[in-house]
């Protein structure tokens, strides 16, 4: 039974790691950096709230049948 030749494994693994590193660098280079939240103008952010901000009582069907 022949022995497994491992003489090229180091070169193969190092080339693979270098290629992965370069691909990741290219992907990161093409990404747009996110804008920091502190640099945004808070006046431009408006929230559309269709209800009034207050507590409401929610009755379950069982509590409606009880009469006091």
N, C-alpha and C positions, 0 to 999 in steps of 0.2 A: 504494500500500500504506500503510495507516494506521500511525501510530506507536503504540508501546505506552505506555499511560498509567501512569506510575510514581508519580504524586503521592500515592496512598493506601498505598503500600508501607510507608512508615515507620510510619504509624499501625497498620497491620495487624500488622507484626512486633513493635512495642512492646506492643500489646495481647496478642498471643500469649505473649510472654515474661512479662508480668505475670500472665496466667492460669496459666501453668505454675508460676510461683513460688508463687502462692497455693495451687494444688493440692498442691504439695509440702509447703508449710507445714501444710496441713490434715492430710495424711497423717502427717507427723512429730508433729503434736500428738496424734493418736490412738494413736500407738505407745506401748507400755509400755517404759520404760527397763529395760535388762538389769541384773541384779544383779551387782555386782562380785565377782570370785572371792575377794577378801580378806575380804569380809563374811560369807561362808558359814561355817558351823560344820564343821570337818573331821571331827568325831566322828560326824556324821550320814551321812557318805559311807562306805558299806561296799561292798566289792567281793567278789562271790561267785566264788571260785576253786575249781574242782572238781578241779584237779590240784595236785600238790605242786610248789612252785617249785624245781625242780632240773633239771639237764641230763640228758637221756636219750639213749641211743645209738640211732640210727635206721639200720637195715640195709637196703640196697637188695637187690633180688632177685638181682643178679649176685654180690654178696659172700656170699650164703648158700650158693651152690654150691661155693665154695672150702673145702677142708678142710685143716687144718694138722696 
